[in-house]
Amino acid sequence: SVAEAYAERVEPFTSQFAAPLLDAACEALGGVALTGAHVLDVAAGSGAVALEALRRGAKVTATDGSGEMLRVASERASAASHELATRVAEGTALPLDLAGGSLLATSGFGVIFFPDVAAGIAELSRCVRPGGAIAFSAWGSAEETAAFQLIPTVARETLGEEATAPPAGAARRIDGSPVVLSALLRAAGLEPHVRGPVTRTLTCGSAEAFWERFALGAPGTRALLARLGDERAALL
């Protein structure tokens, strides 16, 4: 499944940013530990941030628009002897009963892809109690994330802009610069504490290994290849 492929091929890299995200959140909360606290992880995917919070002793509810992603996250939590509560929900319309229930609401590379990022931030904020915090991670500029641009760039250069353009209305991630993130948080009435950049090195032994890892594991790239069809995708 897409969720299993993501957990196997992509998350080993993206999960390296889960601990720094929670470290920054705890710092913003005054250095508190998460032991016994409730954490809401939004757009949780296959569970990178949720699992890190569980390892720190938090009680975690993970939400995602994909039940399959949550199934994988729940299975991984169970395998590590943790209990993970899950709710299928879009990040811009979280269940009303989650309001004010968490010390911390997080989103690891999730809210930045929402069609309405401001609405996603508002929902995260709605779900934390007074004195709580929201924390989300964002990819940097195209130049700072060159590895992720490789396959889409080759596709455009090989097949042209028209053939590779995303469907009208498709969500695109926001620019993760401190200026943009701070502006979004201030617009939501929140005090920004932008941390970073946090850098990690992506290592693949060959072009084939890179293709296997991201062309077949990253949902966005899989969607691009599906739009192109087998014949055109083979040209890449």
C-alpha positions in Angstrom: 0.0 0.0 0.0 1.0 3.7 -0.3 1.1 3.9 3.5 3.4 0.9 3.9 5.7 2.1 1.1 5.9 5.5 2.7 6.7 4.0 6.1 9.4 1.7 4.6 11.0 4.1 2.1 10.5 7.7 3.1 9.9 7.9 6.8 13.4 6.5 7.7 14.6 9.9 6.5 11.7 12.2 7.6 11.5 10.6 11.1 15.0 12.1 11.8 13.2 15.5 12.2 10.6 14.3 14.8 12.9 14.6 17.9 14.1 18.1 17.0 10.4 19.2 16.5 9.4 17.9 20.0 12.6 19.3 21.5 11.6 22.8 20.2 8.1 22.4 21.4 9.1 21.5 24.9 11.5 24.4 24.9 8.7 26.8 23.9 6.6 25.3 26.7 9.2 26.3 29.2 11.3 23.1 29.3 8.4 20.8 30.3 8.6 17.0 29.8 5.9 15.3 27.8 5.5 12.5 30.3 1.7 12.0 31.0 0.8 15.0 28.8 -1.6 14.7 25.9 -0.2 15.3 22.4 -2.4 15.6 19.3 -0.5 14.8 16.1 -2.2 16.1 13.0 -1.6 14.7 9.5 0.3 12.0 11.4 1.1 9.9 8.3 2.7 6.6 9.3 3.5 7.9 12.8 7.0 9.5 13.0 6.1 12.3 15.4 3.4 10.3 17.3 5.8 7.5 18.0 8.5 9.9 19.2 6.0 11.5 21.6 4.9 8.1 22.8 8.6 7.2 23.5 8.7 10.3 25.7 5.8 9.1 27.8 3.0 11.2 26.2 -0.5 10.1 25.6 -1.0 10.6 21.9 -3.9 10.9 19.5 -3.0 10.8 15.9 -5.2 12.1 13.1 -4.9 11.8 9.4 -7.1 11.9 6.4 -6.0 8.4 5.5 -7.2 5.5 7.6 -4.5 3.3 6.0 -1.8 5.7 7.2 -3.2 5.5 10.7 -3.4 1.7 10.5 0.3 1.6 9.8 1.0 4.1 12.6 -1.1 2.1 15.1 0.6 -1.2 14.2 4.0 0.4 14.6 3.0 1.8 18.0 1.7 -1.6 19.1 4.9 -3.3 18.0 6.8 -0.9 20.3 4.4 -1.7 23.2 2.7 1.7 23.0 -1.0 2.5 22.7 -1.9 5.1 20.1 -5.3 6.6 19.7 -6.3 7.4 16.1 -9.0 9.5 14.5 -9.6 9.7 10.7 -10.0 13.5 10.1 -8.8 16.2 7.7 -6.4 18.6 9.4 -8.5 21.6 8.4 -11.7 20.2 10.0 -10.7 18.3 13.2 -13.4 16.7 15.4 -15.0 19.2 17.6 -14.5 17.1 20.7 -10.7 17.6 20.4 -10.9 21.3 21.3 -8.8 22.3 24.2 -7.7 18.8 25.0 -4.0 18.8 24.4 -0.9 20.4 25.9 0.7 20.2 22.5 -0.6 19.8 18.9 2.0 18.9 16.3 2.2 18.3 12.6 5.4 16.8 11.1 5.6 18.1 7.5 1.8 17.9 7.3 0.1 21.3 7.7 2.5 22.8 5.2 0.8 20.8 2.4 -2.8 21.7 3.4 -4.9 23.5 0.8 -5.6 26.1 3.4 -2.5 26.3 5.7 -4.1 29.1 7.8 -7.1 26.9 8.5 -4.9 24.1 9.5 -2.9 26.3 12.0 -6.2 27.5 13.4 -7.4 24.0 14.0 -4.1 23.0 15.7 -4.5 26.1 17.9 -8.1 25.3 18.7 -7.1 21.9 20.0 -4.6 23.0 22.7 -5.5 24.0 26.1 -4.6 27.5 27.6 -0.8 27.6 28.1 -0.3 24.9 25.5 1.5 25.2 22.1 1.4 24.1 18.5 4.5 22.9 16.7 4.9 21.9 13.1 7.9 21.2 10.8 8.3 22.7 7.3 10.7 21.9 4.5 12.9 24.8 3.4 13.2 26.3 0.0 13.6 24.4 -3.3 17.3 25.1 -3.1 17.5 23.7 0.4 15.6 20.6 -0.5 17.2 19.9 -3.8 17.0 16.1 -3.4 13.2 16.2 -3.3 13.1 18.3 -6.5 15.2 15.9 -8.6 12.4 13.6 -10.0 9.9 16.5 -10.7 12.6 18.5 -12.3 13.7 15.7 -14.6 10.1 15.1 -15.5 9.5 18.7 -16.5 12.8 18.8 -18.5 11.9 15.5 -20.2 8.2 15.9 -20.8 7.5 19.6 -20.5 5.6 21.8 -18.1 2.1 21.0 -19.4 2.5 17.2 -19.1 3.8 17.4 -15.5 1.7 20.2 -14.1 -0.4 19.2 -11.1 -4.2 19.2 -11.4 -5.9 22.5 -10.9 -6.5 23.1 -7.2 -3.9 20.6 -6.1 -2.2 21.5 -2.8 1.4 22.6 -2.9 3.6 23.0 0.1 4.3 26.5 1.4 7.7 28.1 1.5 9.2 27.1 4.8 11.2 30.2 5.3 11.2 31.8 8.8 9.5 35.0 7.3 6.6 33.0 5.8 6.1 30.8 8.9 6.3 33.7 11.3 3.7 35.7 9.2 1.3 32.7 9.2 1.6 32.3 13.0 1.1 36.0 13.7 -1.9 36.1 11.4 -3.4 33.3 13.6 -2.8 35.4 16.7 0.1 33.3 17.8 3.6 34.2 18.9 6.1 32.6 16.6 9.2 30.7 17.9 10.8 29.6 14.6 13.7 27.1 15.2 16.2 25.8 12.7 17.2 25.2 10.1 17.6 21.5 11.1 19.6 19.6 8.5 20.1 16.0 7.8 22.0 14.2 5.0 20.1 12.0 2.6 22.3 9.1 1.4 21.3 6.7 -1.4 23.8 4.2 -2.8 22.7 4.6 -6.4 20.2 6.3 -8.7 18.1 3.2 -8.6 18.0 3.3 -4.8 16.9 6.9 -4.9 14.2 6.0 -7.4 13.0 3.1 -5.3 12.9 5.2 -2.2 11.2 8.4 -3.4 9.6 7.7 -6.7 7.8 4.7 -5.3 7.5 5.8 -1.7 6.6 9.5 -1.7 2.9 10.1 -2.3 3.4 13.3 -4.3 5.9 11.6 -6.7 3.7 8.5 -7.0 0.8 10.8 -7.9 2.9 12.5 -10.6 4.0 9.1 -12.1 0.4 7.9 -12.0 -0.7 11.0 -14.0 2.1 10.4 -16.5 1.2 6.8 -17.1 3.6 3.9 -17.5 4.9 4.8 -21.0 5.9 8.4 -20.1 7.1 7.5 -16.6 9.5 5.0 -18.1 11.3 7.9 -19.9 12.4 9.2 -16.6 
